[in-house]
Amino acid sequence: MKSLIDILDLTTAEIDELIQTACDIIEHPQKYSESCKGKKLATLFFEPSTRTRLSFEAAMYELGGNVIGFSEANSSSAAKGESVADTAQVISCYADIIAMRHPKEGAAYVAAQNASIPVINAGDGGHCHPTQTLTDLLTIYREKGRFENLTVGLCGDLKFGRTVHSLINALSRYSGIKIVLISPEELKLPSYVKKDILQKNHIPYEQTTDLQAALPQLDILYMTRVQRERFFNEEDYLRLKDSYILEPKKLQKAKSDLCIMHPLPRVNEISVAVDKDPRACYFKQVLYGKFIRMALILKLLEEAGK
Ligand code: NCD
């Protein structure tokens, strides 16, 4: 694997290897502090991001490397009409590895086809977000110690939420997984994800609009925000944005070892009062995101012979 575009570009054995490296980095950060000395990561962000971009940058700095790049499309040559294919070729002359976010589905794939260095998809439109999924998997591993035999509730915008699509893809390869899809009617999981992933892999799943009724059976609750930027009209967004608000009282019947996750940014879907609950894992998840990106950068540079 030269680039990471989709989570399925990684075998489960490769995911295990990344998780073990991330765990070793957590235990012995010093060991890795010069691993990428003299190397450059280019962060090409054509769409806004705080966590993903900064976690890539922090990851590279903690490996002793350097970072170049841009954080908005209009501060790059895309504003002059440059294609993603050309940008990828140009950046290959300056950097050793690229992390790219783009509003169009497939953009990272096009970049990888044209770059001579590894490309990491940091989110392509509503399609997928493999490094968030690696973050989610590391969180699940650290909190639960396994990927098998888990009932995972995914709640919120299951239609546009790319992190949800990638996570379902990743979990579909483990045994004993059950998925509970919790969303308003209009934001249900796209039927292609249901058919091509859940049904094809015989993953048992339920669909409901009722978060509270679904909660008691869950080992993991993955909350998501309604993806305002992917709506065609503001009225629909305003009507749907507060469909689910997780509050302490709603958690009364949840398991005592429930793991509550969220890729962040949070809008209203988790009340800040839940932050103190020991089951809230979303800020730990942010930290895990940096460690797994360190492991990924190391692996891709090594494979590229850099
Ligand atoms: C997610 C994304 O960009 O899809 N954020 C992230 O990477 N942490 C989720 C979101 O924006 O809602």
Residues whose N, C-alpha, C, O or C-beta is under 5 A from the ligand:
A	BS01	NCD	R51 T52 G123 Q132 T163 R225 P263 L264 P265
